[in-house]
Amino acid sequence: MAIFLTKDSKVIVQGMTGSEGTKHTRRMLASGTNIVGGVNPRKAGETVDFDGTQVPVFGSVADAMAATGADVTVIFVPPKFTKDAVVEAIEAEIGLAVVITEGVPVHDTAQFWALAGARGNKTRIIGPNCPGLITPGQSNAGIIPADITKPGRIGLVSKSGTLTYQMMYELRDIGFSTAVGIGGDPIIGTTHIDCLQAFQDDPDTDAIVMIGEIGGDAEERAAAYIKEHITKPVVGYVAGFTAPEGKTMGHA
């Protein structure tokens, strides 16, 4: 079953026609992701060819959803435009917004995070500053390499993108139900706890790996949540040795 992303997910890419969006759209398509459109107001009505696959470009997230039934958006836009892109996705009420962009101002993230809550959390946000998520053999929304692991029954949630890839590779012979890179910024959409509960509820996940980093208390709160609410086996790893005393950090 997996969490958040399945073979039935219909994915659009905001910023698909930019260099990063184009590169990773091609990789997502190659891994089997059902990409049904891109969004760029200046190129609406055009079609982009990805090795023989024709992907239409729409003027807005709402237009793309109306035409394709999309329920996931992956956002590849520069930091100064990211807030507007996420707000557009939230206002269109798409189910999942994966914000890959690094360097998004914290106050921008705070604003779109608050907007999502005010609108009833109809849009789940993953990121920003994250590698996205992958359900191996089904769908890949983001920049996680699709060829480093296989489908299995371990759920992975990680603050670090690099350690996401490393853990997937190390456990490649066992495989993963879903791997989620939640991002390391001070404010993020989906947390360790959100993923822990989703994996707990997922019948296709038997055990969970949680990766954190020093700086902040997210890992401590997750540990307390595990003790009270999670019955499946959990292995946790917190990376890093020292952080400035009294300083709240994202990536350590």
NORMOJO-V326362 format. One record per residue. N is the residue number from 1. SS is DSSP state (~ for helix, > for strand, _ for the rest). D_CENTER is the distance of its C-alpha to the mean C-alpha in Angstrom with 1 decimal. Layout:
# NORMOJO-V326362
N:SS:D_CENTER
N:SS:D_CENTER
This chain:
# NORMOJO-V326362
1:_:17.2
2:_:13.8
3:_:11.2
4:_:9.1
5:_:9.4
6:_:12.9
7:_:15.5
8:_:16.4
9:_:13.3
10:_:14.4
11:>:12.1
12:>:13.3
13:>:12.6
14:>:13.7
15:_:15.6
16:_:16.2
17:_:19.7
18:_:19.1
19:~:19.5
20:~:15.9
21:~:14.7
22:~:17.6
23:~:17.1
24:~:13.6
25:~:14.4
26:~:17.3
27:~:15.5
28:~:13.1
29:~:16.3
30:~:18.1
31:_:15.9
32:_:16.6
33:_:13.8
34:_:15.7
35:>:15.2
36:>:17.7
37:>:17.9
38:>:17.1
39:>:17.9
40:_:20.5
41:~:23.4
42:~:25.8
43:~:25.3
44:_:25.2
45:_:27.2
46:_:26.7
47:>:25.4
48:>:23.7
49:>:24.7
50:>:22.4
51:_:24.9
52:_:26.6
53:>:23.7
54:>:24.3
55:>:21.4
56:>:22.6
57:>:21.7
58:>:21.8
59:_:22.9
60:_:20.3
61:~:17.4
62:~:20.1
63:~:22.2
64:~:19.5
65:~:18.8
66:~:22.6
67:~:23.3
68:~:20.7
69:_:19.4
70:_:15.8
71:_:13.4
72:>:9.9
73:>:9.6
74:>:7.9
75:>:9.6
76:_:11.8
77:_:14.7
78:_:16.8
79:~:16.4
80:~:19.4
81:~:18.2
82:~:14.6
83:~:15.9
84:~:17.9
85:~:15.1
86:~:12.9
87:~:16.3
88:~:17.1
89:~:14.1
90:~:15.0
91:~:18.6
92:~:18.1
93:_:16.6
94:_:13.8
95:_:12.1
96:>:8.4
97:>:7.3
98:>:4.3
99:>:6.5
100:_:7.2
101:_:10.8
102:_:12.7
103:_:15.8
104:_:15.1
105:_:18.1
106:~:17.7
107:~:19.9
108:~:17.8
109:~:14.7
110:~:17.3
111:~:18.6
112:~:15.6
113:~:14.5
114:~:18.2
115:~:18.4
116:~:15.7
117:~:17.8
118:~:21.0
119:_:20.0
120:_:19.5
121:_:15.7
122:_:15.7
123:_:12.3
124:>:9.4
125:>:7.4
126:>:4.3
127:>:6.0
128:_:8.2
129:_:9.3
130:_:6.4
131:_:6.4
132:>:3.0
133:>:4.6
134:>:8.2
135:>:11.1
136:_:13.9
137:_:16.6
138:_:14.9
139:>:11.8
140:>:9.3
141:>:6.6
142:>:6.5
143:_:9.2
144:_:9.7
145:_:13.3
146:_:14.2
147:_:17.7
148:_:17.5
149:_:17.5
150:_:18.4
151:>:17.8
152:>:19.1
153:>:19.1
154:>:17.3
155:>:14.0
156:>:12.2
157:>:10.3
158:>:10.6
159:_:11.0
160:_:12.1
161:~:10.6
162:~:14.2
163:~:14.9
164:~:11.9
165:~:13.7
166:~:17.0
167:~:16.6
168:~:15.5
169:~:18.6
170:~:20.9
171:_:20.3
172:_:20.2
173:_:23.4
174:_:22.1
175:_:18.7
176:>:15.5
177:>:14.7
178:>:10.9
179:>:9.2
180:>:6.1
181:>:6.0
182:_:6.2
183:_:8.2
184:_:12.0
185:_:13.2
186:_:15.9
187:_:14.2
188:_:10.5
189:_:9.4
190:_:8.4
191:_:10.9
192:~:12.3
193:~:14.7
194:~:12.5
195:~:11.1
196:~:14.7
197:~:16.2
198:~:14.0
199:~:15.0
200:~:18.5
201:~:18.8
202:_:17.6
203:_:20.9
204:_:19.4
205:_:18.2
206:_:21.3
207:>:20.1
208:>:17.2
209:>:16.5
210:>:15.2
211:>:15.1
212:>:15.8
213:>:17.8
214:_:20.9
215:_:21.1
216:_:20.5
217:_:21.0
218:~:17.6
219:~:18.6
220:~:22.0
221:~:20.8
222:~:18.6
223:~:21.8
224:~:23.9
225:~:21.6
226:~:21.8
227:~:25.5
228:~:25.9
229:~:23.5
230:_:22.1
231:_:24.6
232:_:22.8
233:>:23.2
234:>:20.8
235:>:21.0
236:>:19.8
237:>:19.9
238:>:20.0
239:>:20.4
240:_:22.9
241:_:26.6
242:_:27.5
243:_:26.2
244:_:28.6
245:_:30.2
246:_:29.2
247:_:26.4
248:_:22.9
249:_:20.4
250:_:16.7
251:_:16.6
252:_:20.0
